[in-house]
């Protein structure tokens, strides 16, 4: 049975999809050849697989040898046109696979064969596919005949690796680039094929097939053949997703929404669902990155401010940076979970004017659904068009009481209240909740909460030392200790003030700087990394 890719192979230049530049140039060359009787005799078609290189070479052979030719619109009924439909049975159309005939002996044999005049046609056309596979010696043997071919010989070279073709060859041929075919054009061609075949299709199914072709019409038609068989003569969206391993668009949209509001629990649950479905992690990652890219484009087109665009761009950049890790890791689920949780914790950027004026940072603009704007096509259907959930608010001390306010005169009540507040603080390690219980002494001396620990637990409490100026930590404690502004941490056996100041790291001094703490409080941000320059 003939496959769809062969049945609907282009037979005229006008049938080629997505290669308008090359089609126009070849049509003009054929028109000039008809008028002048002269035509260039060596061509190089370069592009990725499935974009029409070999098909165009056969069309060119038919156009040159047509009884009415040379012409861009061969009649299709004369003997040369019918012979071009079956190149293997035509003496005047010679197709050579350079991948299997790459030796210098093959090139020399071709050089001798070229001197033979056509048997029935105007020109003898030599189509050399995958020409980059020829050896250096074979290229050298071919060079002379391409430079000075006999008047009856036409050479059409095709390659997917233009950079591997020697410059000496490229300087003697006319190069025609074959581009990746846009998804919309592939989808339109697939619809035409389905209509011709009487095959019903639903929803976004053909667009998914077109995207899976990755710019190759032949690959897309081959996939269409497969999904038609899987869907009992229909193209069903669910069958397409199952055949291609594409994750549900609803799940991709759910992950995007969870990232936007920092919902790590939802992200972990989504990863569990993906694992249960047996999804391909690399395919899911690609769908998510493309959906994010479409969302970033939508935000840019709708005129969002730089802060909002940077927020989406930072998350997209982080996801892209983990792509290689995902490919190389034997534990892809762990890589995905770690990357998603990290992206969810990226702080929302505060507008610069709010920082300069000292006004409280306004909630991110994504807190409300984006204004109506033309939808941007997404690789995952509707992944970029659905409204986003509310943005993660900046913590406010008065709005998050987790436990009753402790009695400062009750040490156990103070420890318990501080433990619960630290355990529930957003964006902080839950292990901080054990710090108040480890303290040798804990005192509330407004506006300072003072911790004193044994010297041997300092390594264990590095997180608390590092985060003590974090606005999330301060706001969580302020909810149970109204008026709290500072957390003081001391360890038994620590060096004296002079020695401690000398040993203190620059980043530690920065964290304790009042102006820097105020900047963090106003912006609702947190310190992710400190680098020393110079």
Order of alpha helices (4+ residues) and beta strands (2+ residues): alpha-alpha-beta-alpha-alpha-beta-alpha-beta-alpha-beta-alpha-beta-alpha-beta-alpha-alpha-beta-alpha-alpha-alpha-alpha-alpha-alpha-alpha-alpha-alpha-alpha-beta-beta-alpha-alpha-beta-alpha-alpha-alpha
